[in-house]
Amino acid sequence: MKVVIISILLLTAIVQFFISRSTQKTEQLEYEVIKKYDQFEVRKYAPALFSSVKLNNQGYKAKASEGFSILAGYIFGDNESNEKIAMTSPVVMEIGDSSKMKFMVPKGYNLNNLPNPKNSKIVFENQEEKIFAAIRFDGWADDEKIEKYKTLLKEALLKEKIKFIDKFTFLGYNPPYEVINRRNEVVVELFDYQN
């Protein structure tokens, strides 16, 4: 029995290792760290194109499930060309009174060569270069953790007298089946940031 348990644990560790390596190779939203503080860092994000969908105002899990199924359907071929588009990271979810989930469009695509979505809820939006503050947490995200880190980030920014736009966003970097080395962040756009 002991051998079986050890074998299962070893197999699980090996599978998670390869999943983690696969996640690291996924194209990610590019940014440059401008400054590191004790609890957060300030980043300059490169311009990017996103596919997005507005979400009903429910809890994190329900919103995440709804948004992910719509956007994942699109990149897995539910579009007018039946074309598969690579997954990118992180999954972006605006949090607050209104919510929106976004997937970054991979390099090589633009508004002229992206296949049209079959689902009319999906829209495309360009994001210009922006400055964000980001705070990171590990493990599984839920409403309580997201709210906790949003509050911590807000308090840290106020302490440093850094001005921000009061609209926070959650970033999730890992697929649901990846159980180790999970990376989550809460970010907020800054204005008039002086390094």
C-alpha positions, 0 to 999 in steps of 0.5 A: 500500500505504501508503494502505491501511495508513493507512486501516486504522489511521485506521478502527481509531482511529475505531471505538475512539473510538466504542467508548470513548464507548459504554463511558463512557455505560454505567451504572457502580457509584457511589462517592465518593473519600474520600482519594487516596494515592500508589498507591491511593485509598479509596472509599465505594461506594453500595449496589447489587444484583448478579446473581452466579455462583460459579465454578470455581477456575481461571485468570482467563481461564477464570473470566472466560469462564465467568462472563461467558457465564452472566451475559451470557446472562441480561441478553441475554434468557436469562431467563423473560421473554426480557427484555434488561437493559442492561449495566453496569460494571464486571464484578466478580470476587472472587479467592481460594480461591473465586471469583464474578463479578457484574454490577451490576443497572441502576437501575430494577430490584429483586428484585421486578421482575427477570426470573427467570433460567433458569440456576439458578447465577445468584443476586441479592445486595444489597451495602450501602454499603462502604469499599474501597481501589482500585488501578488498572492499564491494558491487558489483565488476566491472572493475573500482573497481577491478582496484582501489583496485589493485592500492591502494594495490600496492601503500600501498605495495610500501610505506611499501617497501614490495616486491610483484609479479606483478600479482594480483588476484580478490577474490569474496566471495558471490553468485550473488543473495546475495545483502548485506554483499558482500565481495571482495578482491584483493590479490597479492603474496609476496616474501621475506616477513619479519614480 
